[in-house]
Amino acid sequence: MHGSELKDGQHSTPDEQDPRSKLWPKFLGAVALFSLLVGMMIGKATAPEPRVLDRIEIQPAGLVLWFNEEPKLHAEFTNGTLAIVFDAHGRPGAGQLPVDGRQANWRVQQGDQGLLLTVIAARALQGDWSGAKVDGRWRFEVKVREALAP
């Protein structure tokens, strides 16, 4: 056979399309979609619950923060101001708390690295913090006091 012209109905390709060639891409697409959905369900089931600040309680000379799980944190006193960054989410809030007979201002806001708690007063502050699991939730207590004069 020379050339591509048809001679007596004889050529190397069939006249009609092969039905199997259309089923193979559909089958591969269905398998890919099914795999994606199963992977998303497994990921959702095994993903950790996000850490969330539930509520804040004002105590004498301190604050109590309640989380649904233990958050990672970074805390420090800088120039007499307390700053704590929690790896969590929550609603912003602000208020005042009594510290040694005077008022200190506190504020919770969402920052770049997580939830930021700042406590500031007219005088330099000192204090400590601790956390413990209570009734299936995480209780984080912050106690502040005025710094002693050098």
N, C-alpha and C positions, 0 to 999 in steps of 0.2 A: 504494500500500500504506500503510494507516494503522495505526499501532500495531505491536506486536511479535508479534502472534499469527500462527500459521501458517495460511495459506489455500491450499488445494489443493496443498500441497507446494512452493509457490513462495516463496522468500525469498532474500535476498542473500548468505547465507553457506552454504558447502557443509556437508553432513551429517557428513563425516569430516574428521579433522585432516590437514593438509598434512604429508607425510613430510619435506619439506625443512626445515621449521622446527626439527626436532629435530637435524638433522645440523650446522647452522651453529654452535651453541654448542660441540658436541663438536669440530668442526674448529678453532675458535678456541682452545679449551683445549689441544688437541694441539700446535698451533703455539706457544703460549705455553710449554708444558712443554718442547718440543724446544729452543726458544730459550734457556730457562733452563739446560738441561743443557749445551748447546754453550758458553754463556757461562762456566759454571763450569769446563768443561774447558780453555778458553782461559786463564782466570784462573789456574788451577792450573799450567798449563804455563809461563806467563810470570812467575809470582810469584818474587821473589828468595828464595833459600835463607836461612833464619834464621841469624844469626850465633851460634855456640855455642863456649863455652870448652871445649876438649878436655881439657887437662891443665895442671898447674902444676908447675914444677920449681924447686927451691931451689938457688940458686947462692951462692957466696961474696959477701956484701954485696948480695944482690939476688934477684929472682924472674924466671923466664921463664914467660910465659903463652902457650899455643898456642891459636889460634882457627882455625876452618875458613875464615873470610873476614876481611878487614880491618874491625874495628869502629870506629865513631865513638866518640870519648872526650872527656872533660873531666877535667883533672887539675890539682891544686893542693896546695901545702903550706900548711896552716893551723895556726898555733901549733906548728910543728915536727912535725906529723903529715901524712903523705901520704894523700891521698884521690883515687882515680881512679874515674870512673863510665864503664863501657863500655856501648855500645848492643848488648848481647848477652844470651844466656841461658847458664846453667851451674849446676853443682852447688855448693852452699856448701862452704867449706873453711876451715881455720885452721891455724896453726902458728907456728913460730919460725924466725928466720934470724939468722946471725951478722952483726953490724955493728960493725966496729972493735973486735973482741974482746969485745963484749957482745951480749946477745940483744935482738932486736926482735920484736914480735908482729905477725903479719899475719892478715887475715881477708877472705874473699870471701863476699859474701852478695847475694841478689837484692833489689834495692831498687825503688822506684817508677819511676825513670827507666832502670833497667837493672841490670847487674851492678856492685856496689860493692866495690872493693879498698881496704882501709885498712891502713897500716903505721904502728905506733906504738912508741915506745921511751921509756925513762926520761928520755933527753935529747932535745933537739930534733933533727930529722932534716933533711937536705938530700939532693938527688939529682937524677937525670935519668932519662929513659925514651926509648926508641926502638922502632920497629917496622919489620919488613921481611918481604917474602914469601920463604919458604923451602920448596922442594919442594911448591908448590901450597897451602901453609897459611900463616897469618899468625903470625909470632913477635914477641911484644911483650916487651921486656926492661926491667926496672925495676932501677936501681942506687941504693942508698941509703947514706948515710954520716952520721956525727954532724955537726951544725952546729958551725962554729967559734965560739968565745966572742966576743962583741962587744968 
